[in-house]
Amino acid sequence: MSRNGTNWKAIGAVVAVIMLVWFIAANSQQVQVTWWVFDTSTSLFVVILISALLGAGITYFLTRVRHRTSRDDAHGERP
């Protein structure tokens, strides 16, 4: 949070969710998706949603690992 009380992370998250919802709504056509062993036809919004969730999960994981590593360095806990 900044000095004036504005929570920029929350505002950014809300803007990102609004953009994601708009992008999903604008891309509702069917697409052919090739997985490793099979092909399937699905709505493009499903592909976008899965991609967004995977990206959010990877970002969350990497920030947790980075935060834990920097915290361990500060306390001298790394071997």
C-alpha positions in Angstrom: 0.0 0.0 0.0 1.3 3.5 -0.8 1.5 6.4 1.7 -1.9 7.8 0.6 -3.7 4.5 1.2 -4.0 3.3 -2.4 -3.6 -0.4 -2.7 -2.1 -0.6 -6.2 -1.7 -4.4 -6.2 -5.5 -4.8 -5.6 -6.3 -2.3 -8.3 -4.0 -4.1 -10.7 -5.6 -7.4 -9.9 -9.1 -6.0 -10.5 -8.0 -4.5 -13.8 -6.4 -7.8 -14.8 -9.5 -9.8 -14.0 -11.8 -7.3 -15.9 -9.5 -7.6 -18.9 -9.4 -11.4 -18.7 -13.2 -11.6 -18.5 -13.6 -9.2 -21.5 -11.0 -11.2 -23.5 -12.8 -14.4 -22.7 -16.2 -13.0 -23.7 -14.7 -11.7 -27.0 -13.2 -15.1 -27.9 -16.0 -17.6 -27.6 -15.6 -19.5 -30.9 -14.7 -23.2 -31.1 -11.0 -24.2 -31.7 -9.1 -27.4 -32.3 -6.7 -28.1 -29.4 -3.9 -30.7 -29.8 -2.8 -32.2 -26.5 0.1 -34.6 -26.2 -1.9 -37.7 -27.1 -5.2 -36.6 -28.5 -7.0 -33.7 -30.2 -10.2 -32.0 -29.0 -12.5 -29.2 -30.0 -13.4 -26.7 -27.2 -14.3 -23.1 -26.8 -11.4 -20.6 -27.0 -12.4 -19.1 -23.6 -11.6 -22.5 -22.0 -8.1 -22.4 -23.4 -7.7 -18.8 -22.3 -9.0 -19.6 -18.8 -6.7 -22.6 -18.4 -3.7 -20.6 -19.6 -4.5 -17.7 -17.2 -4.9 -20.1 -14.3 -1.6 -21.9 -15.1 0.1 -18.5 -15.4 -1.3 -17.3 -12.1 -0.2 -20.6 -10.4 3.3 -20.4 -11.8 3.6 -16.8 -10.8 2.4 -17.5 -7.3 4.8 -20.5 -6.9 7.8 -18.5 -8.2 7.1 -15.5 -6.0 6.8 -17.8 -2.9 10.1 -19.5 -3.7 11.8 -16.2 -4.3 10.3 -14.7 -1.1 11.4 -17.8 0.9 14.9 -17.7 -0.6 15.4 -14.0 0.2 14.0 -14.5 3.7 16.4 -17.5 4.3 19.3 -15.3 3.1 18.4 -12.6 5.5 18.4 -15.0 8.4 21.5 -16.9 7.3 19.7 -20.2 6.9 21.1 -21.2 3.5 23.8 -23.8 3.5 
